[in-house]
Amino acid sequence: MQCALCRKGETSEAGHIIPHFAFRHLVKTSPTRFIRGYDNPNVRLQDGKTRHFLCPNCEDILGRWEKIFAQNVFHPLHIHHVKRDRDYPTMSQFPYGEWLLKFCVSVSWRSLYDLMLDHPEEPLPHGDNENAKQALTVWREYLIGERESVDAFPQHLTIVGSPVETSGIANTSDLKLFFERGITHSTWHNPFESYVFTKMCRVIVAGTIKDQVRPWKGTLVGPDSGHFSLQEQVLSGVFTSWIRSDIAGMPIARDRLSERQSEVIDAAIKKFLSKNQGDADSEKNDRK
């Protein structure tokens, strides 16, 4: 099978749609050491979706950008969030180079490519199919060096924290869980805006398919180097409606969870909490 990116090499092994480092973090910090999806919550997983669509050379290229992003942004961000230690200060900004846009484009390209392959007969709302096809072409050409910019299909990056509440979402536990640990990719649209969203725990990349109103502020990923600030960002209303829709699926998935699997999860959480309490008590004694 021909590589979907360079269209020269042959695919040899399955590659991740959403970067593997996000799932690795999720599994490592899960009380059960497993993850579960909305579609079939009774099946325990230890990794995300993969697909045969890249040749080894293209996998390596995308992997290099993933590694830089993981080392400089994802891991420092999530280490602080898990440990809450003074050695890991809260990230308000981070330095970046060309790798940041390359990473974001690669994430959006893979997500949109995967979604359109899975739903070839399902047209996007508001006539956005042609825009999506053009976005895929522009992003692919940018990734392989055939163009220098992404033109009308820019990338936005935001980091979410632990919100206390959000309008329209009553269950704050689901809200917190989704913001801190949700991993997903989907498109969301209104008549004037369309995006492919890829969420990797607290990191969200929004690849633009159509934007006629330009509502985002402080989120645009530039092609050069600089310091990316995580403060004073303004997000699109489409972003908010996408979040509400995704969180709405969480109680539905819970209702499909079998009694046996619920017991497995409860037992794992109790064991996890007991171990953590023991570690905390031991640390207190060491400080005395």
C-alpha positions in Angstrom: 0.0 0.0 0.0 1.3 3.4 -1.0 2.2 5.9 1.8 -0.5 8.5 2.2 2.0 11.3 2.9 4.9 11.1 0.5 3.0 8.9 -2.0 6.3 7.1 -2.9 7.2 4.6 -0.2 5.2 1.5 0.9 3.5 1.2 4.2 5.0 -1.5 6.4 3.5 -1.2 9.9 0.6 0.4 11.6 1.1 4.0 12.8 -0.8 6.0 15.4 -3.4 8.5 14.4 -3.1 10.5 17.7 0.5 10.5 19.0 1.4 7.5 21.2 2.9 9.6 24.0 -0.6 10.8 25.0 -1.8 7.2 25.4 1.4 6.2 27.2 0.8 9.0 29.7 -2.9 8.0 30.2 -2.1 4.3 30.8 0.8 5.1 33.1 -1.3 7.4 35.3 -4.5 5.3 35.2 -5.4 3.4 38.4 -6.3 0.4 36.2 -3.3 0.7 33.8 -5.9 0.5 31.0 -8.0 2.9 29.1 -11.6 2.6 27.7 -13.4 4.2 24.8 -16.9 5.5 24.3 -17.8 3.0 21.7 -17.2 -0.1 23.8 -16.4 0.8 27.4 -16.3 -2.9 28.4 -13.1 -3.5 26.4 -9.9 -2.6 28.1 -7.2 -1.0 25.9 -3.6 0.0 26.4 -3.1 2.0 23.2 -4.9 4.2 20.7 -6.0 3.7 17.2 -3.5 2.8 14.6 -3.6 2.6 10.8 -1.4 1.4 7.9 -0.9 4.7 6.1 2.7 5.8 6.4 6.0 4.5 5.1 8.9 4.0 7.6 10.6 7.2 6.4 7.5 9.4 6.9 6.8 7.7 10.3 10.3 8.7 11.3 9.9 12.3 10.2 6.6 12.7 12.1 8.1 10.9 15.0 10.9 13.4 15.3 8.4 16.3 15.6 6.4 14.3 18.1 9.5 13.7 20.3 10.4 17.4 20.4 6.8 18.4 21.3 6.6 15.6 23.9 9.9 16.6 25.6 9.4 20.4 25.5 5.6 20.7 26.0 3.6 17.6 26.8 5.7 15.9 29.5 6.6 19.1 31.4 3.0 20.2 31.3 1.6 16.9 32.6 4.4 16.1 35.1 3.6 19.3 36.9 -0.1 18.5 36.8 0.4 15.0 38.2 3.1 15.8 40.8 2.1 19.4 41.7 5.6 19.9 42.9 7.6 23.2 43.1 10.2 21.6 40.9 7.7 21.7 38.0 6.4 25.2 37.7 3.1 25.9 35.9 3.8 26.5 32.2 2.6 30.0 31.1 4.7 30.0 28.0 7.3 27.9 26.2 9.9 28.5 23.4 9.2 26.9 20.1 10.7 26.6 16.6 9.4 25.4 13.2 8.8 22.0 14.8 5.7 23.3 16.6 3.8 24.0 13.4 5.1 20.9 11.8 3.8 18.9 14.8 0.4 20.5 14.8 -0.1 20.1 11.1 0.9 16.5 11.3 -1.6 15.9 14.0 -4.5 17.6 12.1 -3.6 15.9 8.9 -3.6 12.5 10.4 -6.9 13.1 12.3 -8.7 14.5 9.3 -7.3 11.8 7.0 -8.5 9.1 9.4 -12.0 10.6 9.8 -12.5 10.9 6.1 -11.4 7.4 5.4 -13.7 6.1 8.1 -16.7 8.0 6.7 -16.2 8.3 3.0 -19.9 8.5 2.2 -20.8 10.9 5.0 -20.6 14.5 3.8 -19.5 17.1 6.3 -22.1 19.8 7.3 -22.4 23.1 5.5 -20.7 21.8 2.3 -17.3 21.5 4.0 -16.1 18.4 2.1 -14.2 20.3 -0.5 -12.6 22.6 2.1 -11.5 19.4 4.0 -10.0 17.9 0.9 -8.1 21.1 0.2 -6.9 21.3 3.8 -5.6 17.7 3.5 -3.7 18.6 0.3 -2.2 21.8 1.7 -1.2 20.1 5.0 0.4 17.1 3.2 2.3 19.4 0.8 3.6 21.5 3.8 4.7 18.4 5.7 6.7 17.0 2.8 8.3 20.4 2.0 6.4 21.2 -1.2 5.0 24.5 0.2 6.2 26.9 2.9 2.9 27.8 4.6 -0.5 26.4 5.4 -2.3 29.4 3.8 -6.0 29.4 4.7 -5.8 26.3 6.9 -3.8 27.4 10.0 -3.3 25.6 13.3 -4.5 26.7 16.7 -3.1 25.4 20.0 -4.5 25.6 23.5 -3.9 24.0 26.8 -6.8 23.2 29.1 -6.7 23.1 32.9 -9.1 21.9 35.5 -12.3 24.1 35.1 -14.6 24.4 38.0 -17.7 24.7 35.8 -18.7 25.4 32.2 -22.0 26.7 31.0 -24.3 23.8 29.8 -22.4 21.0 31.6 -23.9 20.0 34.9 -21.5 17.1 35.8 -18.3 18.8 36.9 -16.6 15.4 37.4 -17.0 14.6 33.7 -15.9 18.1 32.8 -12.7 17.7 34.8 -12.0 14.2 33.6 -12.5 15.2 29.9 -10.3 18.3 30.2 -7.4 16.5 32.0 -7.5 13.0 30.4 -9.7 13.0 27.3 -8.1 11.8 24.1 -10.1 12.1 20.9 -10.3 13.5 17.4 -13.3 14.8 15.5 -14.6 17.6 13.2 -17.0 20.2 14.3 -18.8 22.8 12.2 -21.1 25.8 12.0 -22.0 27.7 8.8 -19.0 30.0 9.2 -16.3 27.8 10.9 -15.1 24.2 10.6 -12.2 22.5 12.4 -10.7 19.2 13.1 -10.0 18.9 16.8 -7.4 16.6 18.2 -7.3 16.4 22.0 -4.3 14.8 23.8 -5.1 15.0 27.5 -4.6 18.7 28.3 -3.3 19.6 24.8 -5.8 20.5 22.0 -4.8 21.2 18.4 -7.5 22.8 16.1 -6.8 22.4 12.4 -8.8 25.0 10.4 -11.0 23.6 7.6 -13.0 26.9 7.2 -12.9 30.2 9.1 -14.9 33.2 7.9 -15.0 35.1 11.2 -11.5 34.6 12.8 -12.7 34.3 16.4 -9.4 32.9 17.9 -6.9 35.1 19.7 -3.5 34.1 21.0 -3.8 30.6 19.8 -2.3 30.7 16.3 0.8 28.6 15.7 3.4 30.5 13.7 5.9 29.0 11.2 9.0 30.4 12.8 10.5 30.5 16.3 9.4 32.4 19.4 7.6 32.0 22.7 4.1 30.6 22.7 2.0 32.1 25.5 -0.8 30.1 27.1 -2.4 33.2 28.7 -5.1 35.5 27.4 -6.4 33.2 24.7 -9.8 33.6 23.1 -11.4 30.4 21.7 -14.0 29.9 19.0 -17.6 29.2 20.0 -17.3 26.1 17.8 -14.6 24.8 20.2 -17.0 25.2 23.2 -19.9 23.4 21.4 -17.5 20.6 20.5 -16.5 20.2 24.1 -20.1 20.1 25.3 -20.9 17.4 22.7 -18.0 15.2 23.6 -18.6 15.4 27.3 -22.3 14.5 26.7 -21.2 11.1 25.5 -19.5 10.2 28.8 -22.6 9.3 30.8 -23.9 7.3 27.8 -20.7 5.2 27.8 -21.0 4.7 31.5 -24.5 3.3 31.2 -23.2 0.7 28.7 -20.5 -0.5 31.2 -21.3 -4.0 32.5 -21.6 -4.7 36.2 -18.5 -6.9 36.1 -16.4 -4.2 34.5 -17.7 -1.6 37.0 -16.5 -3.9 39.8 -13.1 -4.3 38.1 -12.7 -0.5 37.9 -13.8 0.1 41.5 -11.4 -2.4 42.8 -8.5 -1.0 40.8 -9.3 2.6 42.0 -9.4 1.5 45.7 -6.0 -0.3 45.3 -4.6 2.8 43.6 -5.8 5.2 46.4 -4.6 2.9 49.1 -1.1 2.7 47.5 -1.0 6.5 47.1 -2.0 7.1 50.7 0.8 4.7 51.8 3.3 6.5 49.7 2.2 9.9 51.1 2.5 8.6 54.7 5.9 7.3 54.0 7.0 10.6 52.5 5.7 12.5 55.6 7.7 10.2 57.9 10.9 10.7 55.7 10.5 14.5 56.2 10.3 14.2 60.0 
